Amino acid sequence: MEKRFNSLKEFYPFYLSEHQNKTSRILHFIGTSCFFVLIIVAILLSTYWILYFVPIVGYGFAWVGHFFYEKNKPATFQYPFYSLASDFILYFDLILGKEKFETTQKQK
């Protein structure tokens, strides 16, 4: 039976365990960066049609990381809100140096 997560605090360690590959982390970082850039550009230029590309770009990079490098199924499918929140937590933890792109665990 698969474990059910009832909080973001409970989910985040699982999220990190599914994001151990350096290339995958870099792709997630690029996708989340593009997410923020597209939102800022759409607002600054009042070109809100750009927002349609936000999930495509954001998830596109992340899913390439999962399917080709992590070789696992994105948690987004089962835990969309926890997964999105965890993407942002990891993103800012990478910027702040709390997490590294290169993990100490063996790469998949």
C-alpha positions as CSV (number, residue, x, y, z in Angstrom):
1,M,0.0,0.0,0.0
2,E,1.3,3.5,-0.9
3,K,1.9,6.0,1.8
4,R,-0.6,8.9,2.0
5,F,0.8,12.3,2.9
6,N,-1.4,14.6,5.0
7,S,0.8,17.7,5.2
8,L,3.4,19.5,3.2
9,K,5.9,19.0,6.1
10,E,5.3,15.2,5.8
11,F,5.5,15.3,2.0
12,Y,8.6,17.4,1.5
13,P,11.2,14.7,2.5
14,F,9.5,12.3,0.0
15,Y,9.7,15.1,-2.6
16,L,13.4,15.5,-2.0
17,S,13.9,11.7,-2.3
18,E,12.4,11.9,-5.8
19,H,14.7,14.7,-6.8
20,Q,18.2,13.4,-6.3
21,N,19.6,13.6,-9.9
22,K,21.7,16.7,-10.5
23,T,20.4,17.2,-14.1
24,S,16.8,16.8,-12.9
25,R,17.3,19.4,-10.2
26,I,18.8,21.8,-12.8
27,L,15.9,21.2,-15.1
28,H,13.4,21.9,-12.2
29,F,15.3,25.1,-11.4
30,I,15.2,26.2,-15.1
31,G,11.5,25.5,-15.3
32,T,10.7,27.3,-12.1
33,S,12.8,30.3,-13.2
34,C,10.9,30.4,-16.5
35,F,7.6,30.2,-14.5
36,F,8.6,33.4,-12.6
37,V,10.0,35.2,-15.7
38,L,6.8,34.5,-17.7
39,I,4.5,35.8,-14.9
40,I,6.6,38.9,-14.5
41,V,6.8,39.6,-18.3
42,A,3.0,39.0,-18.6
43,I,2.3,41.5,-15.8
44,L,4.8,44.1,-16.9
45,L,3.8,44.1,-20.6
46,S,0.1,43.4,-19.9
47,T,0.3,40.5,-22.3
48,Y,-1.7,38.0,-20.3
49,W,-1.9,35.4,-23.1
50,I,1.7,34.5,-22.1
51,L,0.3,33.0,-18.9
52,Y,-1.0,30.0,-21.0
53,F,2.7,29.0,-21.3
54,V,3.5,29.1,-17.6
55,P,2.4,25.5,-16.8
56,I,3.8,24.1,-20.1
57,V,7.2,25.6,-19.5
58,G,7.3,25.1,-15.7
59,Y,6.2,21.5,-15.9
60,G,7.9,20.7,-19.2
61,F,11.4,21.0,-17.8
62,A,10.5,19.2,-14.6
63,W,8.9,16.3,-16.4
64,V,11.9,15.8,-18.7
65,G,13.9,15.6,-15.5
66,H,11.7,13.0,-14.0
67,F,11.1,10.8,-17.1
68,F,14.7,10.9,-18.5
69,Y,17.0,11.4,-15.5
70,E,15.2,10.5,-12.3
71,K,13.3,7.7,-14.1
72,N,10.3,8.1,-11.8
73,K,6.7,9.5,-12.0
74,P,6.3,13.1,-11.0
75,A,4.5,13.6,-7.7
76,T,2.4,16.3,-9.4
77,F,0.0,13.6,-10.6
78,Q,-0.9,12.4,-7.1
79,Y,-0.1,15.5,-5.0
80,P,-0.5,18.6,-7.2
81,F,-0.5,21.2,-4.5
82,Y,2.1,19.7,-2.2
83,S,4.3,19.1,-5.3
84,L,4.0,22.7,-6.5
85,A,4.7,24.1,-3.1
86,S,7.7,21.8,-2.8
87,D,9.0,22.9,-6.2
88,F,9.0,26.5,-4.8
89,I,10.6,25.4,-1.5
90,L,13.4,23.5,-3.4
91,Y,13.9,26.4,-5.8
92,F,14.5,29.0,-3.0
93,D,16.5,26.5,-1.0
94,L,18.8,26.1,-4.0
95,I,19.1,29.8,-4.3
96,L,19.9,30.2,-0.6
97,G,22.3,27.3,-0.5
98,K,20.2,25.2,1.9
99,E,20.0,22.5,-0.9
100,K,22.6,21.7,-3.5
101,F,22.2,20.8,-7.1
102,E,24.6,17.9,-6.6
103,T,23.2,15.6,-3.9
104,T,25.3,13.3,-1.7
105,Q,23.1,10.3,-2.5
106,K,24.0,8.1,-5.4
107,Q,22.7,9.5,-8.7
108,K,20.2,7.4,-10.6
